[in-house]
Amino acid sequence: VPAQEALQEMQVTVDRATVLANQMLSLAKVEQVRQLQDYAVLDWAEVVRAVALDLAPLIADRGLDFSLDVRSARVQSHEWALRELGRNLLHNAIKNTPPDSRLAISMVCDAQTAALSIADSGPGISDSLRERLFQPFATDHGARPSASGSGLGLAICHGIVQSLGGGIELQNRLVHGRITGLDITVRLPLAP
C-alpha cells in the first residue's frame, strides 16, 4: 500500500505541475496576443456556449443548478483569448460553487458594450485577496477552501480583458449582510 500511496502522491504532483506549466504558458500567450492583435470579429456568446459545453461534465459531477442565458455579442478578439477567458472564469466558478448549488451565466449588451456575468454560490472573496486579486499567484485558500489553483487564472483573465479594452469586476453578493456568492462581470466593447 505505501508504494501505491507514493504513486498517487506523485501523480497529484505531476498533475499540479502540468496545470501550472499550462497556466504559465497561457500568461505568456496573453502578452503575445496583445502584441500581435490579429483580432477577428467573433460572437462572444458562441464561445461562452462552447466553453460551457466543454465543462458540462464538471457541472454535472457537482450536481449544479446551471443556467446559461447569453445573447449574441460581436466583439473583436482572438478566439483563443475569449476561450481562455471563459474557461478560467467558469472553471473557477464551478470549483467554488458547493455541490447542488446554483451557477448562472448571462450576457447582455447595450449600444457599445457586452457584459458577461457569472454568478456562483460560493464563499466569495476575502478583503485581503481583493487587494491583490489580479496579481499572479494570488490565492485565497482561507475563504475559498475548495480552491486548489495556482493563483494564475484571474491574472490571465485580467490580462486578456485589458488587451481587449475591457474591464473585469468581482463582487461578493450580500443578502442580509451574509455572502451568498460571487458575481463576476466582464465588459468588452462591441465590434464597430
VMD Tcl script that draws the C-alpha trace (Angstrom):
set ca {
  {0.00 0.00 0.00}
  {2.77 2.59 0.75}
  {4.06 2.23 -2.83}
  {0.53 2.81 -4.16}
  {0.15 5.91 -1.96}
  {3.51 7.23 -3.14}
  {2.46 6.75 -6.77}
  {-0.81 8.59 -6.12}
  {1.04 11.47 -4.47}
  {3.45 11.63 -7.40}
  {0.52 11.70 -9.85}
  {-1.08 14.60 -7.95}
  {2.24 16.48 -8.03}
  {2.67 15.85 -11.76}
  {-0.93 16.96 -12.43}
  {-0.42 20.18 -10.46}
  {2.88 20.87 -12.24}
  {1.18 20.32 -15.61}
  {-1.63 22.75 -14.74}
  {0.91 25.31 -13.54}
  {3.02 24.96 -16.70}
  {-0.07 25.34 -18.90}
  {-1.16 28.44 -16.99}
  {2.34 29.95 -17.24}
  {2.19 29.36 -21.00}
  {-1.25 30.99 -21.12}
  {0.05 34.02 -19.23}
  {2.87 34.36 -21.79}
  {0.44 33.88 -24.67}
  {-1.75 36.73 -23.38}
  {1.20 39.08 -23.95}
  {1.87 37.59 -27.40}
  {-1.79 38.02 -28.43}
  {-1.76 41.59 -27.08}
  {1.31 42.46 -29.19}
  {0.09 40.77 -32.39}
  {-3.50 42.00 -32.12}
  {-4.56 39.73 -35.00}
  {-8.18 40.04 -33.90}
  {-11.28 38.94 -35.76}
  {-14.92 39.80 -35.12}
  {-16.34 36.89 -33.10}
  {-19.65 36.13 -31.42}
  {-18.69 36.05 -27.74}
  {-21.92 34.19 -26.89}
  {-20.96 31.28 -29.17}
  {-17.57 31.00 -27.46}
  {-19.19 31.05 -23.99}
  {-21.64 28.31 -25.05}
  {-18.75 26.17 -26.37}
  {-16.77 26.59 -23.12}
  {-19.85 25.71 -21.04}
  {-20.33 22.58 -23.16}
  {-16.65 21.62 -22.66}
  {-17.06 22.00 -18.88}
  {-20.51 20.33 -18.72}
  {-19.08 17.12 -17.18}
  {-17.67 19.13 -14.24}
  {-21.00 20.93 -13.82}
  {-22.84 17.60 -13.86}
  {-20.38 15.96 -11.41}
  {-21.14 18.68 -8.86}
  {-24.89 18.50 -9.50}
  {-25.08 22.25 -10.08}
  {-28.32 24.04 -10.92}
  {-26.77 25.60 -14.03}
  {-28.31 28.24 -16.29}
  {-26.93 29.84 -19.43}
  {-28.65 32.89 -20.95}
  {-26.36 34.60 -23.45}
  {-27.21 36.93 -26.31}
  {-25.20 37.36 -29.47}
  {-22.39 39.86 -28.90}
  {-19.91 40.63 -31.67}
  {-16.52 41.60 -30.23}
  {-13.03 41.98 -31.66}
  {-10.73 39.36 -30.22}
  {-8.52 36.40 -30.84}
  {-10.61 33.21 -30.41}
  {-8.03 31.70 -28.05}
  {-8.32 34.75 -25.77}
  {-12.11 34.53 -25.47}
  {-11.98 30.77 -24.87}
  {-9.24 31.08 -22.24}
  {-11.12 33.90 -20.50}
  {-14.36 31.90 -20.39}
  {-12.66 28.66 -19.40}
  {-10.76 30.21 -16.48}
  {-13.76 32.13 -15.13}
  {-16.23 29.27 -15.47}
  {-13.79 26.67 -14.13}
  {-13.16 28.83 -11.03}
  {-16.90 29.32 -10.53}
  {-17.57 25.57 -10.80}
  {-14.77 24.74 -8.34}
  {-16.02 27.28 -5.80}
  {-19.74 26.53 -6.02}
  {-20.81 23.95 -3.46}
  {-22.40 20.77 -4.86}
  {-26.13 21.06 -5.63}
  {-25.95 24.89 -5.65}
  {-26.77 27.46 -8.30}
  {-24.40 28.73 -11.02}
  {-25.71 31.18 -13.59}
  {-24.13 32.71 -16.69}
  {-25.75 35.58 -18.56}
  {-24.77 38.11 -21.20}
  {-26.38 41.42 -22.06}
  {-25.46 44.19 -24.48}
  {-26.06 47.91 -24.68}
  {-25.13 50.16 -27.61}
  {-21.35 49.94 -27.04}
  {-20.66 47.10 -24.61}
  {-21.27 43.41 -23.99}
  {-21.34 42.27 -20.36}
  {-20.81 38.64 -19.33}
  {-21.91 37.80 -15.78}
  {-21.10 34.65 -13.85}
  {-22.91 34.27 -10.53}
  {-21.75 31.42 -8.30}
  {-22.98 30.31 -4.88}
  {-19.53 30.04 -3.33}
  {-17.92 31.70 -0.31}
  {-16.95 34.92 -2.13}
  {-13.55 36.55 -1.81}
  {-11.82 37.98 1.23}
  {-10.75 41.61 1.58}
  {-7.09 40.51 1.67}
  {-7.43 38.80 -1.72}
  {-9.36 41.73 -3.21}
  {-6.25 43.93 -2.80}
  {-4.13 41.62 -4.99}
  {-6.87 39.95 -7.00}
  {-5.28 40.10 -10.44}
  {-1.66 39.57 -9.43}
  {-0.06 36.27 -10.47}
  {-0.08 33.60 -7.74}
  {-2.74 35.38 -5.66}
  {-4.82 32.75 -3.86}
  {-7.41 32.82 -1.14}
  {-7.38 29.31 0.29}
  {-8.84 30.51 3.60}
  {-12.07 31.98 2.24}
  {-12.47 29.61 -0.69}
  {-11.46 26.28 0.83}
  {-12.07 24.25 -2.32}
  {-9.63 26.42 -4.22}
  {-6.54 24.47 -5.13}
  {-5.34 26.56 -8.03}
  {-2.08 28.29 -8.73}
  {-3.46 31.81 -8.49}
  {-2.79 32.47 -12.18}
  {-6.32 32.16 -13.58}
  {-7.51 35.66 -12.66}
  {-4.18 37.19 -13.73}
  {-4.67 35.54 -17.14}
  {-8.27 36.80 -17.32}
  {-7.25 40.32 -16.33}
  {-4.53 40.40 -18.99}
  {-6.95 39.19 -21.67}
  {-9.66 41.67 -20.71}
  {-7.17 44.57 -20.64}
  {-5.77 43.59 -24.05}
  {-9.32 43.75 -25.46}
  {-10.03 47.19 -23.96}
  {-12.50 45.89 -21.39}
  {-12.93 45.62 -17.65}
  {-13.47 42.87 -15.08}
  {-15.10 43.14 -11.67}
  {-15.64 40.64 -8.85}
  {-18.19 41.44 -6.15}
  {-19.38 39.40 -3.20}
  {-23.18 39.02 -3.33}
  {-24.60 40.02 0.06}
  {-28.02 39.06 1.38}
  {-28.86 40.37 4.88}
  {-25.14 41.02 5.46}
  {-24.16 37.43 4.57}
  {-22.11 36.45 1.50}
  {-24.22 34.18 -0.72}
  {-21.86 34.00 -3.70}
  {-19.56 35.83 -6.05}
  {-20.65 37.87 -9.08}
  {-18.06 38.24 -11.84}
  {-18.76 40.74 -14.59}
  {-16.60 41.16 -17.68}
  {-17.34 44.05 -20.05}
  {-15.92 44.19 -23.57}
  {-16.52 46.79 -26.27}
  {-18.72 45.63 -29.13}
  {-17.09 45.47 -32.56}
  {-17.81 48.59 -34.65}
}
mol new
graphics top color blue
foreach p $ca { graphics top sphere $p radius 0.5 }
foreach p [lrange $ca 0 end-1] q [lrange $ca 1 end] { graphics top cylinder $p $q radius 0.2 }
display resetview
